[in-house]
Amino acid sequence: MAKETIAILGGRGMLGTDLAKTCEKRGFRVRVFDLPQFDITDAKQVKEAVDSADTIINCAAYTNVDAAESEPDLAYQVNAAAVGRLGELAGQAGKWVLHVSTDFVFDGQSDTPYTETDAANPINEYGRTKLAGERLLAQTSCNHCIIRVQWTYGSAGDNFPKKFIARAKSGYPLKVVDDQIGSPTATTEVAQAICDLLGRKPAGLFHFAAEGYVSRYETARFILDAFCLDVNLLPCKTSDFAGPARRPLSSRFDCSKIKALLNKPIRPWQGPLEDFLRRL
């Protein structure tokens, strides 16, 4: 029996690239939609994408956290208005949607890992627009689920491990914040989790991240040790960097809800990161 056709919006981005490969390995037919040919803010193009597949996965997003502070309208059009429109069109067509969101919907002040029922309170424009997208999608008649991810990295995009390695190879002393805590999460692992959900098509909101929590500084130290790089690495605080957008300090997720739907246990963050570094 032939498997369904999956439309991946934002399919050439960091997550979308790994997701397309994983879906194909699982036997799905995959259609990839992304810039410059596809614009998620174009209703006509979104309708064509919805009509072309059985299931839609939305990885398309405005993800430049600092730039969103000066381009809030553009971020809103991509991260919120387009997602609501996608939900309306998918609802009319009777298609199920999986939408990818972020830990930045939280303020990072919680003493305990965030569950799906915790109140969202974004502290920057990127987080506000992503939360608005979740809410607009939920207001439509579309059958859908939302998966929030965090600290993602992959071979196809720009991310913390890649940027840190490039800086470390300069040989100069480096400072990395030690007060931002989360779970470095490989897009290959997110892709496997999403494919598990495709077989079940659950409704609602889910958190997914690698098992275990670590600071950005400890992540950087792990990378240096993996590459045997002798770099003077110094811890610092988020407040030492005056960037346009504020960052949540705690991005810890409670992933208990999604674990019940996955085919395998969630891997601790160290293993996938080692695999990623080995491939670089």
C-alpha positions in Angstrom: 0.0 0.0 0.0 1.5 3.3 -1.1 2.3 5.8 1.6 0.9 9.3 1.7 2.4 12.4 0.1 4.0 14.9 2.5 4.3 18.6 1.6 7.2 20.2 3.6 7.0 24.0 3.7 10.4 25.4 4.3 11.8 22.1 3.1 15.3 23.4 2.2 16.0 24.9 5.7 17.9 23.3 8.4 15.1 21.1 9.8 13.3 20.8 6.4 16.3 19.3 4.7 16.8 16.5 7.3 13.0 16.0 7.5 12.7 15.5 3.7 15.5 12.9 3.8 14.0 11.1 6.8 10.5 11.0 5.3 11.8 9.5 2.1 13.7 6.8 4.0 10.4 6.0 5.8 8.7 5.5 2.4 6.7 8.7 2.2 6.4 10.6 -1.1 7.9 14.1 -0.4 7.2 17.5 -2.0 9.5 20.3 -0.9 8.4 23.9 -1.0 10.7 26.8 -0.2 12.1 30.2 -1.2 12.7 31.5 -3.8 10.1 29.6 -5.7 7.6 29.3 -2.8 6.6 32.0 -0.4 4.5 31.0 2.6 2.9 34.5 2.7 1.4 33.9 -0.8 -2.1 32.4 -0.2 -2.3 31.1 -3.8 1.0 29.2 -3.5 0.0 27.9 -0.1 -3.3 26.6 -1.5 -1.4 24.8 -4.3 1.0 23.2 -1.8 -2.0 22.1 0.4 -3.8 20.6 -2.6 -0.6 18.7 -3.7 -0.3 16.5 -0.7 -2.1 14.4 1.9 -0.3 15.9 4.9 1.4 19.3 5.4 4.4 20.0 7.6 5.3 23.6 8.2 9.0 24.3 8.9 8.9 27.7 7.2 9.7 30.5 9.6 11.3 33.9 10.0 14.0 32.8 12.4 16.4 35.8 12.7 15.7 36.6 16.4 17.6 39.9 16.5 16.4 41.2 13.1 12.8 40.5 14.1 13.0 43.3 16.6 13.3 45.8 13.7 11.2 43.8 11.3 8.2 42.8 13.5 5.7 43.1 10.7 7.6 40.8 8.3 8.2 38.3 11.1 4.4 38.4 11.9 3.5 37.8 8.3 5.7 34.7 8.1 5.4 33.3 11.6 1.7 34.1 12.4 -0.5 35.4 9.6 0.7 32.8 7.1 0.3 30.0 9.6 -3.3 31.0 10.3 -4.0 31.1 6.5 -2.4 27.6 6.2 -4.7 26.3 8.8 -7.8 27.7 7.1 -6.8 26.3 3.7 -5.9 22.9 5.2 -9.2 22.8 7.1 -11.2 23.5 4.0 -9.3 20.7 2.2 -9.5 18.2 5.1 -5.7 18.0 5.4 -3.8 17.4 8.7 -1.0 19.9 9.5 2.1 19.6 11.7 3.5 23.0 12.6 6.9 23.5 14.1 7.3 26.1 16.9 9.9 27.1 19.5 11.0 27.4 23.1 11.0 31.2 22.6 7.3 31.3 23.4 8.4 31.2 27.1 10.2 33.8 29.1 12.8 31.4 30.5 12.1 32.2 34.1 10.7 28.8 35.2 12.5 26.8 37.9 11.2 23.6 36.4 11.1 22.2 32.8 8.3 23.7 30.7 5.2 21.5 30.0 2.7 22.1 27.2 0.2 23.5 29.7 2.6 26.2 31.1 1.6 29.7 30.3 3.5 31.2 27.4 5.2 34.6 27.9 7.6 35.5 25.0 10.1 38.2 25.7 11.1 39.1 22.1 9.3 39.7 18.7 10.4 36.4 17.3 8.8 34.5 20.2 5.6 36.7 20.1 5.1 36.0 16.4 5.7 32.3 16.8 3.1 32.2 19.7 0.7 34.2 17.5 1.1 31.6 14.8 0.3 28.8 17.2 -2.9 30.5 18.4 -4.1 31.4 14.9 -3.6 27.8 13.7 -5.5 26.6 16.8 -8.5 28.9 15.9 -9.0 27.3 12.5 -11.0 24.1 11.8 -7.8 22.3 10.7 -6.8 19.0 12.3 -3.3 19.8 13.5 -0.5 19.3 16.0 2.2 21.7 17.0 5.7 20.5 18.0 7.9 23.0 19.9 11.7 22.4 19.5 14.8 24.2 20.8 18.5 24.7 20.3 18.4 22.9 17.0 21.4 22.3 14.8 21.9 20.5 11.5 24.2 20.3 8.5 22.0 22.5 6.3 21.8 25.7 8.3 23.5 28.2 10.6 23.6 27.2 14.2 25.5 27.4 17.5 27.9 24.4 17.0 28.9 25.6 13.5 29.4 29.2 14.5 31.3 28.3 17.7 33.6 25.9 15.8 34.4 28.7 13.2 35.2 31.1 16.0 37.3 28.5 18.0 39.5 27.8 15.0 40.7 31.4 15.1 42.6 30.5 18.3 41.5 33.7 20.1 40.0 33.5 23.6 36.2 33.0 23.6 33.4 33.9 25.9 30.2 31.9 26.0 27.2 32.4 28.3 26.7 29.9 31.1 23.3 31.1 32.3 21.3 29.9 29.3 20.2 26.3 29.9 18.5 23.9 27.4 19.0 20.9 25.3 21.1 21.0 22.1 18.8 19.1 19.7 19.8 17.7 16.3 17.4 18.2 13.4 18.0 14.6 12.5 16.4 13.6 15.8 13.5 16.1 15.4 12.9 14.6 11.9 12.7 11.1 13.4 10.2 12.3 16.0 8.0 14.0 13.4 8.0 10.9 11.2 6.8 8.9 14.2 3.9 11.4 14.7 3.0 11.1 11.0 1.8 7.6 11.6 -0.5 8.6 14.4 -1.6 12.2 13.5 -2.2 13.3 17.0 -3.9 16.6 17.9 -2.5 19.2 20.2 0.8 20.6 21.4 4.0 18.7 22.1 7.5 19.5 23.3 10.5 17.8 21.8 14.2 18.2 22.7 17.2 16.0 23.3 17.4 14.3 26.7 19.2 16.2 29.4 20.0 19.9 30.1 23.2 21.8 29.6 24.4 25.4 29.4 25.7 27.1 26.3 29.1 27.2 27.9 29.1 23.5 28.7 28.0 22.8 25.1 31.0 24.8 23.9 33.4 23.0 26.2 32.0 19.6 24.9 32.7 20.8 21.3 36.2 21.9 22.1 37.0 18.5 23.8 35.5 16.7 20.7 37.9 18.5 18.4 40.8 18.6 20.8 41.0 22.4 20.3 43.1 24.3 22.8 41.2 27.5 23.2 40.8 29.8 26.2 37.1 29.5 26.9 35.6 31.8 29.5 32.1 31.8 31.0 30.0 34.9 31.0 26.4 36.1 31.5 23.7 36.8 29.0 23.5 40.3 30.4 27.1 40.9 29.2 25.9 40.9 25.6 23.6 43.8 24.7 21.8 42.4 21.6 18.6 43.7 20.1 16.5 40.7 21.4 16.3 39.3 24.8 16.9 35.5 25.2 15.1 33.2 27.6 17.6 31.8 30.2 15.8 28.5 30.8 14.6 26.6 27.8 14.3 23.2 29.5 11.4 21.1 28.2 9.4 18.4 29.8 9.0 15.9 27.0 6.9 13.3 28.8 3.8 13.9 26.6 5.6 13.2 23.3 7.6 10.3 24.6 4.4 8.1 24.7 4.0 8.5 20.9 7.6 7.9 19.8 9.0 4.6 18.5 12.2 4.9 20.5 13.4 6.7 23.7 14.7 10.2 23.2 18.6 10.2 23.0 20.7 12.2 25.4 22.1 15.3 23.8 25.7 14.1 23.8 25.3 11.3 21.3 23.6 13.2 18.4 26.1 16.1 18.9 29.0 13.7 18.7 27.6 12.3 15.5 27.1 15.8 14.0 30.6 16.9 14.9 32.1 13.7 13.4 30.4 14.5 10.1 31.8 18.0 9.9 
